[in-house]
Amino acid sequence: MVLELPFPPSLNTYWRRGKGRVYINERGLEYRKHVATYVRQHKLKAPEGFLTYAVWLYPPDKRRRDGDNFAFKAIWDSLTHAQCIEDDSLFKEWSGTWMPVVKSGLCRVFISEFVAPEKE
């Protein structure tokens, strides 16, 4: 399964603290909503069982970014919220790759059934 999504928000700004609680900020909520709409429109549902995840991140500009702030948690939480995946704990193999700059940014997500390596 391949999803083409907007460039995700950084985890540095995704979560906020206030009034004794932790919450997702407005940009994070917008991202979750966009992912949910995309999943619903394309009728996407990941295979059952353990999964492999890969993401290609096309940043909107040439600024330096820390890959793990973009490649995983915000996207995984959004996919879970959209009911595309049952839970992000099902990802047993994952990778992220920086791609060339694309105006407005882009993220391509690849999800497939996890195939365990053969035992030696």
N, C-alpha and C positions, 0 to 999 in steps of 0.2 A: 504494500500500500504506500502511495506517495501523496503527501500533502504539500501544497504550496501556500505558505502563510506569510504574513508580514514579519519583518524583523522583530524579534521579541524584546521586551523591555529588560533592562539590566536588573539583576536581583538586588543591586545596591539601591534601587529606587522602587522595586516591586513591593516589598514589605515595608510597612510603617508601624510605628508604635505611638500610642496615644491613649490617654485616659485608662491606663492599666491594661491595655490589650494590644494585640498585634493584628493588623489587618492589611489587606491588599489595597494599594492606592488606586486612584482613578485610572491611570494609564494601564495598570495591571488588569483591572476589571474590564476595560475596553478590549484588551487583548484576549481575555477569556471569552468575552462575548463574540468577538470575531471568529475565534477558533470554533466555538459552538455552532455558529451560523454556517461556517464552512463544512463542518462535519455533518450537520443536518442536511444541507443542500446536496452534498455528494453521497449521502447515505453510507457513511464510512463506519466500519466496526473492525477493530483489530482481531486477528485470529485469537482463539482461546489458548490459554497456557502461557508459557514463558515466551518472551519477545526479544528481538534484536532491534536496536534503535540506532539510526545514523542521522545526522543533520548536517546540511551544508548551509553555512551562514554567509550571506552576501550583505556586508555592511553598507549603510547608506553613505558613508564617507570614510576617509583614510585615517581617522583617529585610532590610536592604539586602544585595544580592548582586551580584557581578560576573558578568554573563551568560556571558562566554566560559569561565568556570570550570565551568559546568554544561551548556552547550548542545551541546558537540561531542565532545571526545576520549573521555571515559568511555563515552558512548553509542556512538560509532563503534567503539571497541575492542570493546565488548560485542557489537555486531552482527556484527563480523568474527569474533570468537571463536565466536559461535553459528552461523556459516556462513550468515547471512542475506544478507550482502554478501561479495563476494570480497576486497575491500580498501578501506579508507577513502580511498585515493587516487583512487577512481572518482567521488567526489563533486566535481562541477565547479561546482555552484551550491549555496549553503547560506544559511540564515537562522534566526534564533532570535527568539522573541517572548515577552515576559513576559505572563502571563495573571493573572486574579484568584487570590487565596489559596484553596487547597482543603485541607481537613483531611488530614493525612498527605502532602500533595503529590502531584503527578501530572505526567506528561510525555507529550505526544502527538507521535509522530514520523510524518512524512509523507515517503515515498520514492517517487520516480517516475523515469521515463526522462528524461535530460537532453536538452533540445532547444536546440541552439545558436542564438543570434540570427542572423538573416540578415545577410549581408555587404552593406554599402552600396555 
